[in-house]
Amino acid sequence: MKKTILMAVMVLVTATVAYRPEAREVALDVPSGTYEMDKTHAYILFSYSHLGLSFPVVRFNDFDVDLNFDAQDPSQSSLMVTIEAASVDSGVEKLDDHLKSADFFDAAAYPRMTFKATSIEVTGENTGRVMGDLTIKEVSKPVTLDVTLNKAFQHPMKNKPALGFSATGRLKRSDWGLDKYVPVVSDEVTLRIEAEFIQ
């Protein structure tokens, strides 16, 4: 019985970390142009393995995204993300303080992290890959995000064009000098992003 429960928990955790909406056709019933992120419906999360015992999920509470969307040719869109390092939030104050310290993000010396898209590849009716440079502590490395456009339509409450995206990616934190406790705490980190935009 205990083994069955443990397996169920492991499956649930894995599914949560690896979640990605299924590909489906989305009509681009929105105009091209600049879109502002809806900060009440936007999330940047990362997860890692802690001794193989659990897969903690950590978020950033303060970030912004500059999106210029090309509805006719999404590959020509532009994207820039800015994240405030001190907004890292694990739900555990002691851990948050450690993550902000020089052992990890060193938020006092390097207050912002950025991701700038360098190319966008359309892979399906509503899927694509966004390649870009992620800069942490003045170190820039390429990262690829698998992106799903969930919906593009006239927002029923705001009465403005709206877009919704989900994105996932994987990276090695040691590439940015964030290698404290590797391999006890996994080097590989899974990213998950959910974001809505309004024109």
Disulfide bonds with the S-S distance in Angstrom:
none
